Amino acid sequence: MSKSSTNLLLKLLSTLLLIALLGAIWWFAKAQTTPTATVAIGDTSQSLPTIECDFKQQLCSSANSSSQVDLSIDSQQIKSFVPLPFKLEFTGLNPDTVSIDFQGIEMFMGANLLQLNKQTDGSFTGTITLAGHAGHHMTWRAVVKMTKADNIQEAHFVFKLM
């Protein structure tokens, strides 16, 4: 084999190795951003995929056979950098406290914890302004934590903001 053939073969092999490495990194990153969550609602704990939401179309619901959690944004303007009034309603649950931990999926966006206030109708409300990217969508995971006495239950929702 000539020296030029050997060099070409080495370049080809290193290119294929680089492509395989990039593919493995992409696969690992994709696996990390599409989690499943154990959602404990009521007395039943079951494994459910993270619920994907489009708040411009409808509210977002997570349910099992005995309970339901509805998450909505009560605003016509649903985008980054504006106050977003979140509302949680429950069927079959009566939590004492509720909070939402907002986590950036594509990148770490700092601590974004919203403690909601209980309303007379049993719902919980609170307002937060979430950051984003100018001109691009930002994907957020809302980890809803519901507490009743010493029992903490979670529901996960994923949504995009422009």
Secondary structure, 3 states (H helix, E strand, C coil): CCHHHHHHHHHHHHHHHHHHHHHHHHHHHHHHHCCEEEEEECCEEEEEECEECCCCCCCEEEECCCCEEEEEECCCCCCCCCEEEEEEEEECCCCCEEEEEEEECCCCCCCCEEECEECCCCCEEEEEECCCECCECEEEEEEEEEEECCEEEEEEEEEEEC
